[in-house]
Amino acid sequence: MIRRTALRTLTTVAVAAALALPLTQGAQAATPAATAPAAAVTPATTNADDDNPFRWMELDGLRADFQSMCPAGHCVGFWSLVLTDDIARQKFEGGKFFVYAPATGEFSFFLDTDIAVRTVDHPDQVRLADTEFMRSHPRVEVRYGDPGHAGRARVVASATTLM
């Protein structure tokens, strides 16, 4: 089980890095490093709308979000799913957020900065990267409650792949 969890964590991080690479290269080509300050490389310098991997999904309670981070001075842009503002403002007490595929009973991970985590406590921490898990399950849900009793947890949001 630990080996499987480690593999999924590694896969999530690798996929996020692979998705971000073309966007990083595009941002560097648009802004030469010799003439522009590091702060000039932002999500606005890339044409992020064209690369949204979630545009073919039906989202309920989630929205696609393009984010940029600059680890070690190298800026990377990537797409993820976050809770909509109206869902994030709701009051949540006594549980944890987790990602669940109801068809198979499998769990996935959230992306916390550059670390994959299985559960998060706060709605602002809900961030799903475009992973193999999301592409291999027709419906993925963000649930709130006890991950040990996923069937009884509240469905907060969902992403359904349109085929």
C-alpha atoms as an extended CHARMM CRD file, in Angstrom:
* protein
*
       163  EXT
         1         1  MET       CA              0.0000000000        0.0000000000        0.0000000000  PROA      1               0.0000000000
         2         2  ILE       CA              2.8320000000        2.4030000000        0.8500000000  PROA      2               0.0000000000
         3         3  ARG       CA              4.5550000000        1.5610000000       -2.4370000000  PROA      3               0.0000000000
         4         4  ARG       CA              1.3070000000        2.3120000000       -4.3300000000  PROA      4               0.0000000000
         5         5  THR       CA              0.8590000000        5.6210000000       -2.4860000000  PROA      5               0.0000000000
         6         6  ALA       CA              4.4550000000        6.6170000000       -3.1840000000  PROA      6               0.0000000000
         7         7  LEU       CA              4.0180000000        5.7200000000       -6.8580000000  PROA      7               0.0000000000
         8         8  ARG       CA              0.8590000000        7.8280000000       -7.1420000000  PROA      8               0.0000000000
         9         9  THR       CA              2.5670000000       10.7460000000       -5.4050000000  PROA      9               0.0000000000
        10        10  LEU       CA              5.5210000000       10.5280000000       -7.7510000000  PROA      10              0.0000000000
        11        11  THR       CA              3.1830000000       10.2390000000      -10.7530000000  PROA      11              0.0000000000
        12        12  THR       CA              1.2250000000       13.3250000000       -9.6720000000  PROA      12              0.0000000000
        13        13  VAL       CA              4.3700000000       15.4130000000       -9.2880000000  PROA      13              0.0000000000
        14        14  ALA       CA              5.8070000000       14.1470000000      -12.5950000000  PROA      14              0.0000000000
        15        15  VAL       CA              2.5830000000       14.9080000000      -14.4750000000  PROA      15              0.0000000000
        16        16  ALA       CA              2.4080000000       18.4120000000      -13.0000000000  PROA      16              0.0000000000
        17        17  ALA       CA              6.0050000000       19.0310000000      -14.0490000000  PROA      17              0.0000000000
        18        18  ALA       CA              5.4020000000       17.6170000000      -17.5400000000  PROA      18              0.0000000000
        19        19  LEU       CA              2.3180000000       19.8060000000      -17.9960000000  PROA      19              0.0000000000
        20        20  ALA       CA              4.1900000000       22.8750000000      -16.8610000000  PROA      20              0.0000000000
        21        21  LEU       CA              7.2490000000       22.4090000000      -19.0990000000  PROA      21              0.0000000000
        22        22  PRO       CA              5.6920000000       23.6370000000      -22.3910000000  PROA      22              0.0000000000
        23        23  LEU       CA              4.1780000000       26.6320000000      -20.6000000000  PROA      23              0.0000000000
        24        24  THR       CA              7.5200000000       27.5080000000      -19.0460000000  PROA      24              0.0000000000
        25        25  GLN       CA              9.2760000000       27.3030000000      -22.3900000000  PROA      25              0.0000000000
        26        26  GLY       CA              6.6130000000       29.5190000000      -23.9670000000  PROA      26              0.0000000000
        27        27  ALA       CA              6.9790000000       32.1010000000      -21.1900000000  PROA      27              0.0000000000
        28        28  GLN       CA             10.7650000000       32.1430000000      -21.5770000000  PROA      28              0.0000000000
        29        29  ALA       CA             10.4900000000       32.5770000000      -25.3440000000  PROA      29              0.0000000000
        30        30  ALA       CA              8.0310000000       35.4530000000      -24.9120000000  PROA      30              0.0000000000
        31        31  THR       CA             10.1980000000       37.2420000000      -22.3320000000  PROA      31              0.0000000000
        32        32  PRO       CA             13.9570000000       37.1450000000      -22.8880000000  PROA      32              0.0000000000
        33        33  ALA       CA             15.7050000000       36.6810000000      -19.5440000000  PROA      33              0.0000000000
        34        34  ALA       CA             18.4140000000       39.2420000000      -20.3320000000  PROA      34              0.0000000000
        35        35  THR       CA             15.9880000000       42.1440000000      -20.8180000000  PROA      35              0.0000000000
        36        36  ALA       CA             13.0920000000       41.3740000000      -18.4730000000  PROA      36              0.0000000000
        37        37  PRO       CA             13.0250000000       41.0860000000      -14.6970000000  PROA      37              0.0000000000
        38        38  ALA       CA             12.0110000000       37.7570000000      -13.1590000000  PROA      38              0.0000000000
        39        39  ALA       CA              8.6600000000       39.2250000000      -12.0640000000  PROA      39              0.0000000000
        40        40  ALA       CA              7.7210000000       39.7620000000      -15.7310000000  PROA      40              0.0000000000
        41        41  VAL       CA              7.2040000000       36.0260000000      -16.2270000000  PROA      41              0.0000000000
        42        42  THR       CA              3.6200000000       35.6770000000      -15.0090000000  PROA      42              0.0000000000
        43        43  PRO       CA              0.5470000000       33.7870000000      -16.1690000000  PROA      43              0.0000000000
        44        44  ALA       CA             -0.3080000000       36.8170000000      -18.3080000000  PROA      44              0.0000000000
        45        45  THR       CA              2.7950000000       36.2990000000      -20.4700000000  PROA      45              0.0000000000
        46        46  THR       CA              1.5500000000       32.9560000000      -21.7750000000  PROA      46              0.0000000000
        47        47  ASN       CA             -1.5740000000       32.1150000000      -23.7330000000  PROA      47              0.0000000000
        48        48  ALA       CA             -2.9080000000       29.8510000000      -21.0120000000  PROA      48              0.0000000000
        49        49  ASP       CA             -6.4880000000       29.6310000000      -22.3150000000  PROA      49              0.0000000000
        50        50  ASP       CA             -5.4060000000       27.5470000000      -25.3040000000  PROA      50              0.0000000000
        51        51  ASP       CA             -3.8020000000       24.8810000000      -23.1020000000  PROA      51              0.0000000000
        52        52  ASN       CA             -6.5840000000       24.3500000000      -20.5290000000  PROA      52              0.0000000000
        53        53  PRO       CA             -6.6840000000       20.5350000000      -20.1310000000  PROA      53              0.0000000000
        54        54  PHE       CA            -10.0330000000       20.7460000000      -18.3150000000  PROA      54              0.0000000000
        55        55  ARG       CA            -12.0280000000       22.4960000000      -21.0420000000  PROA      55              0.0000000000
        56        56  TRP       CA            -13.5180000000       19.1500000000      -22.1310000000  PROA      56              0.0000000000
        57        57  MET       CA            -14.7830000000       18.3170000000      -18.6480000000  PROA      57              0.0000000000
        58        58  GLU       CA            -18.1030000000       19.0710000000      -17.0210000000  PROA      58              0.0000000000
        59        59  LEU       CA            -17.2630000000       20.8480000000      -13.7750000000  PROA      59              0.0000000000
        60        60  ASP       CA            -19.6910000000       21.1640000000      -10.8690000000  PROA      60              0.0000000000
        61        61  GLY       CA            -18.3830000000       23.2360000000       -7.9670000000  PROA      61              0.0000000000
        62        62  LEU       CA            -14.9200000000       23.3910000000       -9.5550000000  PROA      62              0.0000000000
        63        63  ARG       CA            -13.2550000000       25.8340000000      -11.9150000000  PROA      63              0.0000000000
        64        64  ALA       CA            -10.0530000000       25.6680000000      -13.9460000000  PROA      64              0.0000000000
        65        65  ASP       CA             -7.3110000000       27.8800000000      -12.5480000000  PROA      65              0.0000000000
        66        66  PHE       CA             -4.0040000000       28.7930000000      -14.1600000000  PROA      66              0.0000000000
        67        67  GLN       CA             -1.3120000000       29.3500000000      -11.5460000000  PROA      67              0.0000000000
        68        68  SER       CA              2.3330000000       30.2540000000      -11.6400000000  PROA      68              0.0000000000
        69        69  MET       CA              5.0310000000       29.3620000000       -9.1510000000  PROA      69              0.0000000000
        70        70  CYS       CA              8.7360000000       30.1150000000       -9.2170000000  PROA      70              0.0000000000
        71        71  PRO       CA             10.7350000000       27.4110000000       -7.4190000000  PROA      71              0.0000000000
        72        72  ALA       CA             14.4640000000       28.2220000000       -7.4040000000  PROA      72              0.0000000000
        73        73  GLY       CA             13.8710000000       31.2460000000       -9.6290000000  PROA      73              0.0000000000
        74        74  HSD       CA             12.4330000000       29.2550000000      -12.5570000000  PROA      74              0.0000000000
        75        75  CYS       CA              8.8030000000       30.1840000000      -13.0970000000  PROA      75              0.0000000000
        76        76  VAL       CA              6.3720000000       27.4490000000      -14.0750000000  PROA      76              0.0000000000
        77        77  GLY       CA              2.7390000000       27.8300000000      -15.0640000000  PROA      77              0.0000000000
        78        78  PHE       CA              0.2050000000       25.0260000000      -14.7330000000  PROA      78              0.0000000000
        79        79  TRP       CA             -3.5230000000       24.3330000000      -14.8380000000  PROA      79              0.0000000000
        80        80  SER       CA             -5.4460000000       22.8770000000      -11.9180000000  PROA      80              0.0000000000
        81        81  LEU       CA             -8.9820000000       22.6350000000      -10.6150000000  PROA      81              0.0000000000
        82        82  VAL       CA            -10.0190000000       24.5740000000       -7.5160000000  PROA      82              0.0000000000
        83        83  LEU       CA            -13.3330000000       24.9970000000       -5.7290000000  PROA      83              0.0000000000
        84        84  THR       CA            -15.5950000000       27.7700000000       -6.9980000000  PROA      84              0.0000000000
        85        85  ASP       CA            -15.8700000000       30.8140000000       -4.7430000000  PROA      85              0.0000000000
        86        86  ASP       CA            -19.4190000000       29.9990000000       -3.6010000000  PROA      86              0.0000000000
        87        87  ILE       CA            -18.3970000000       26.4600000000       -2.5340000000  PROA      87              0.0000000000
        88        88  ALA       CA            -15.1690000000       27.6670000000       -0.8680000000  PROA      88              0.0000000000
        89        89  ARG       CA            -17.1330000000       30.1880000000        1.2380000000  PROA      89              0.0000000000
        90        90  GLN       CA            -19.3430000000       27.4830000000        2.7760000000  PROA      90              0.0000000000
        91        91  LYS       CA            -18.7210000000       26.3920000000        6.3500000000  PROA      91              0.0000000000
        92        92  PHE       CA            -16.9380000000       23.0280000000        6.7050000000  PROA      92              0.0000000000
        93        93  GLU       CA            -16.3580000000       21.4540000000       10.1150000000  PROA      93              0.0000000000
        94        94  GLY       CA            -15.3580000000       18.0420000000       11.4240000000  PROA      94              0.0000000000
        95        95  GLY       CA            -13.8030000000       16.4380000000        8.3730000000  PROA      95              0.0000000000
        96        96  LYS       CA            -11.2460000000       16.5900000000        5.6170000000  PROA      96              0.0000000000
        97        97  PHE       CA            -11.3910000000       17.1860000000        1.8780000000  PROA      97              0.0000000000
        98        98  PHE       CA            -10.3200000000       14.2850000000       -0.3270000000  PROA      98              0.0000000000
        99        99  VAL       CA            -10.5000000000       13.2330000000       -3.9890000000  PROA      99              0.0000000000
       100       100  TYR       CA            -12.5390000000       10.1120000000       -4.7240000000  PROA      100             0.0000000000
       101       101  ALA       CA            -13.5530000000        8.1430000000       -7.8210000000  PROA      101             0.0000000000
       102       102  PRO       CA            -16.9600000000        6.6350000000       -6.9550000000  PROA      102             0.0000000000
       103       103  ALA       CA            -16.9080000000        4.0800000000       -9.7860000000  PROA      103             0.0000000000
       104       104  THR       CA            -13.7980000000        2.3420000000       -8.4460000000  PROA      104             0.0000000000
       105       105  GLY       CA            -13.5610000000        3.5080000000       -4.8300000000  PROA      105             0.0000000000
       106       106  GLU       CA            -10.0510000000        4.8580000000       -5.4160000000  PROA      106             0.0000000000
       107       107  PHE       CA             -8.5070000000        7.9840000000       -3.9310000000  PROA      107             0.0000000000
       108       108  SER       CA             -6.2650000000       10.5850000000       -5.5210000000  PROA      108             0.0000000000
       109       109  PHE       CA             -4.2620000000       13.5770000000       -4.3250000000  PROA      109             0.0000000000
       110       110  PHE       CA             -4.4150000000       17.3320000000       -4.0900000000  PROA      110             0.0000000000
       111       111  LEU       CA             -1.4680000000       19.4550000000       -5.0940000000  PROA      111             0.0000000000
       112       112  ASP       CA             -0.2350000000       21.5450000000       -2.1530000000  PROA      112             0.0000000000
       113       113  THR       CA              2.3240000000       23.8850000000       -3.7620000000  PROA      113             0.0000000000
       114       114  ASP       CA              4.5560000000       21.1530000000       -5.2320000000  PROA      114             0.0000000000
       115       115  ILE       CA              3.6490000000       18.3180000000       -2.8500000000  PROA      115             0.0000000000
       116       116  ALA       CA              0.8970000000       15.7560000000       -3.4130000000  PROA      116             0.0000000000
       117       117  VAL       CA             -1.2880000000       15.2880000000       -0.3230000000  PROA      117             0.0000000000
       118       118  ARG       CA             -4.2030000000       12.9120000000        0.1590000000  PROA      118             0.0000000000
       119       119  THR       CA             -6.3570000000       15.1910000000        2.3360000000  PROA      119             0.0000000000
       120       120  VAL       CA             -6.5760000000       18.8850000000        3.1420000000  PROA      120             0.0000000000
       121       121  ASP       CA             -8.3740000000       20.7540000000        5.9070000000  PROA      121             0.0000000000
       122       122  HSD       CA             -9.3860000000       24.0140000000        4.2410000000  PROA      122             0.0000000000
       123       123  PRO       CA            -11.3450000000       24.6450000000        0.9990000000  PROA      123             0.0000000000
       124       124  ASP       CA             -8.6120000000       26.9880000000       -0.2900000000  PROA      124             0.0000000000
       125       125  GLN       CA             -6.1940000000       24.0250000000       -0.2590000000  PROA      125             0.0000000000
       126       126  VAL       CA             -8.2700000000       22.0140000000       -2.7490000000  PROA      126             0.0000000000
       127       127  ARG       CA             -6.1840000000       21.9510000000       -5.9640000000  PROA      127             0.0000000000
       128       128  LEU       CA             -6.4010000000       19.0680000000       -8.4520000000  PROA      128             0.0000000000
       129       129  ALA       CA             -3.7520000000       18.7490000000      -11.1460000000  PROA      129             0.0000000000
       130       130  ASP       CA             -4.4570000000       17.1130000000      -14.5010000000  PROA      130             0.0000000000
       131       131  THR       CA             -3.2600000000       13.6410000000      -13.6090000000  PROA      131             0.0000000000
       132       132  GLU       CA             -3.5660000000       10.1810000000      -15.0530000000  PROA      132             0.0000000000
       133       133  PHE       CA             -6.0560000000        9.5040000000      -12.2470000000  PROA      133             0.0000000000
       134       134  MET       CA             -8.4190000000       12.1840000000      -13.5410000000  PROA      134             0.0000000000
       135       135  ARG       CA             -8.0940000000       10.9970000000      -17.1260000000  PROA      135             0.0000000000
       136       136  SER       CA             -8.6410000000        7.3420000000      -16.2250000000  PROA      136             0.0000000000
       137       137  HSD       CA            -11.8430000000        7.8690000000      -14.2220000000  PROA      137             0.0000000000
       138       138  PRO       CA            -14.9870000000        9.1970000000      -15.8990000000  PROA      138             0.0000000000
       139       139  ARG       CA            -16.0540000000       11.0000000000      -12.7040000000  PROA      139             0.0000000000
       140       140  VAL       CA            -13.9080000000       12.3530000000       -9.9040000000  PROA      140             0.0000000000
       141       141  GLU       CA            -15.4270000000       13.9210000000       -6.7930000000  PROA      141             0.0000000000
       142       142  VAL       CA            -14.1280000000       16.2060000000       -4.0970000000  PROA      142             0.0000000000
       143       143  ARG       CA            -15.6940000000       14.9860000000       -0.8900000000  PROA      143             0.0000000000
       144       144  TYR       CA            -15.7140000000       16.2970000000        2.6530000000  PROA      144             0.0000000000
       145       145  GLY       CA            -15.8630000000       14.0540000000        5.6840000000  PROA      145             0.0000000000
       146       146  ASP       CA            -14.0290000000       10.9660000000        6.8860000000  PROA      146             0.0000000000
       147       147  PRO       CA            -11.9250000000        9.3580000000        4.1120000000  PROA      147             0.0000000000
       148       148  GLY       CA            -12.2720000000        6.0770000000        5.9950000000  PROA      148             0.0000000000
       149       149  HSD       CA            -16.0100000000        6.1970000000        5.2590000000  PROA      149             0.0000000000
       150       150  ALA       CA            -15.9320000000        7.7680000000        1.7990000000  PROA      150             0.0000000000
       151       151  GLY       CA            -19.4410000000        6.5750000000        0.9370000000  PROA      151             0.0000000000
       152       152  ARG       CA            -20.9160000000        8.6790000000        3.7420000000  PROA      152             0.0000000000
       153       153  ALA       CA            -18.8500000000       11.8020000000        2.9870000000  PROA      153             0.0000000000
       154       154  ARG       CA            -20.4970000000       14.8740000000        1.4720000000  PROA      154             0.0000000000
       155       155  VAL       CA            -19.9050000000       15.4050000000       -2.2620000000  PROA      155             0.0000000000
       156       156  VAL       CA            -18.6940000000       19.0060000000       -2.5140000000  PROA      156             0.0000000000
       157       157  ALA       CA            -17.7270000000       19.1630000000       -6.1950000000  PROA      157             0.0000000000
       158       158  SER       CA            -17.1820000000       16.9110000000       -9.2080000000  PROA      158             0.0000000000
       159       159  ALA       CA            -15.4210000000       16.7230000000      -12.5560000000  PROA      159             0.0000000000
       160       160  THR       CA            -16.8580000000       14.5050000000      -15.2730000000  PROA      160             0.0000000000
       161       161  THR       CA            -14.9620000000       13.6550000000      -18.4460000000  PROA      161             0.0000000000
       162       162  LEU       CA            -17.1160000000       14.2500000000      -21.5280000000  PROA      162             0.0000000000
       163       163  MET       CA            -16.6780000000       11.5260000000      -24.0970000000  PROA      163             0.0000000000
